[in-house]
Amino acid sequence: MKRVLGKTGFEINPMGLGTWQVGGRWGSAFDEKNAAAILHQGADGGVNFIDTADVYSDGESEKAVGRFLKERKERIYVATKCGRQIQPHVNEGYTVPVLKKYVEDSLRRLQIECIDLIQLHCPPTAVYYRPEIFALFDDLKKEGKILHLGVSVEKVEEALKAIEYENVTTVQIIFNMFRQRPADLFFREAKQKNIGIIVRVPLASGLLTGQYSASTSFDKGDHRFFNRDGAGFDKGETFSGVDYATGLQAVEALKEIFPNDLAAAALQWVLHFEAVSTVIPGASRPDQLLRNLAAMNRAALTTTEMEKVKAVYEQYIKPSVHHLW
C-alpha cells in the first residue's frame, strides 16, 4: 500500500498531511490543541509523512509538529520548506546565508537535529537557474542538518528545471481534477529520474469537496477571499487558479459523475497516477482528516470515470488554466 518517495527511499503512506491550515481555518488564530489533535489523528490513521513550512502560522505549525514528534514512537517523515520568509519575495533575496539560517531556525522549531526533507518554497523562476543555491543543500547534508532536498513549485517549467539538479529528490506540485498539466511531460521526466512527487492542493482549496456555492463566504484573512487574483501570492494556489464561478459550474458537472462523495473521488483521481508518491490534503479539524483517510477505501476510478473527468476539464477549465502553470 505504501509508495516510495523517489530517490529518498522513504516508504510513505499515499495519504499524507499538509499543515498550512492545521490548528485552525485559513485566516483564524492558531489553536495548539486542535493542531495536536489533527496530527495525532493522522498518525493513528497511518499517516507517516507530514509537510509543513516555516511560514505556516509564523512558525507555529513547525512547533506543533515538533511537539507531536516527541510524543510518537513510530517513524514519521517530516518535510518542511524555506524561502517564503524573504520579503519582497524576489530572486535577489535568495542567498546562501539567508537560506542556511532559515534551515537552522526550522531545526530549532521542530526540535530535531536533522530534517528529512527540506524544500525550496515556490521560489521565483530565476532561482532555479542558480546552481549555488542548490549546492548549499549539499553542504547542509554533509553537516547532518538535512537528509534530502526537494522543491515546491508553481509551474511545470520550474519542476522540469529543478530536476536537472542531481540533489533534487522530490517535487511538490499542484495537481488535481482542475490542474492536469503535470501529468503530461513532467510526470514522464520525473519517473525517468526517480523523482518523488508530492501533490498539494488536491481539492482545489476545497472547491472539489462540492460543498461550496455562490453564496459561500470566506474570512477576510482566508486566501480564498483575498488571493483570487493573486493579491498575496501566486493565484494558482487559490482554487488552483480557476475562476470561482467557472469552478462551481465544473463541480456541478463532476457531481453528475460522482454523486455520492466528490472529495473522495478527487483524492482517488490523484492517486490513480502511479507517478504520485503521496498527496497531502490539509485539515483544519480532525473530522476533515478522517474524511481524507476514508477516501483511501474508495474504489479506484474506472477508465470511463477518468475519461469523463478529462472531458469536464477540457470543457470548463483547460482554456483558462492549462497554459499558465
Order of alpha helices (4+ residues) and beta strands (2+ residues): beta-beta-beta-alpha-beta-alpha-beta-alpha-beta-alpha-beta-alpha-beta-alpha-beta-alpha-alpha-alpha-beta-alpha-alpha-alpha
